Amino acid sequence: MACGSGHILLSAARSLALEIAKVQTDEEQPNPVAIRKAMKDVVRNCIYGVDKNPLAIELCKIALWLEAYNPENRLTF
């Protein structure tokens, strides 16, 4: 499946990040900071996509980057 604008990959990353945050915090409803930290780890290590269109790839990367952005860290990762 092509990554397109990243909606499917973003949804997968959100699901994974929530589950990872639950394990890391040992809470059923982890706080947003824990989820965002887990999201950064998920985007960095677990999410992969391909597409023939280079513009779609860039759009997907930006969508994932915005979702994993943490104001306490550098802008790039």
N, C-alpha and C positions, 0 to 999 in steps of 0.2 A: 504494500500500500504506500502511495506517495505521501510525503509529509504535508504537502500543500501549505496552507497558512498556519498549520500547527495545532488546530483544535483538538485532534485526537491525541497527539503527543502531550499537549497541555493537560488534557483530562487525565491521561495516564500518570503524568507527573504529579498532579494534585492528589490522586488516589494513593500513590506510593508514598508521597511526602506525609500525608496524614497518618498512614499506618506506621511509618518510621518514627514520626514524632510521638505517637502513642507508646511505642516501645521504649524510646529514649526517655520520656518523661514519666512513664508508668501511670499515665492519666488517660481516662476515656475521652476527654475533650481537652487536648493540649492547647496551650495559649498560642496566639498568632506568631509570636517570636520563634517558638520552637518549630512551628510548621514551616515558617519561612527559612529557617536554618536547614531543616530537613529537605526543603525544596531545592535549595542550592546544591546540596549533596546529590540529590536525585538527578537534577539537570546535568550536573558535572559528570556523573558516573553511570547513569542508568538509561538515559533517553537517547535514542538514535533514530535518524530518519533519512530517507533518500528521496530525491525528486529530480526529474529531468530539467526542471526550470530553476535556474540559479536564483531568480528573484523570489521564488517560493521558499527556497532554503533560507535566504536572508530574512524573510518575513517570519518564518518559523523560529529562527534563532533569536530574533528580537522579541518575539512574544514570550519565549521561554526565559530570556534574560530579564524581561520586565517582571515576570512572575517571581523570579528568584532573587530580585534585587534586594539588597540589605543596606540601609543607609549607613550602617556602622562599618562597612567594608568598602574596598575600592570598587569602582564601577566595572572593571573588567575582571573576568575569570574564565 
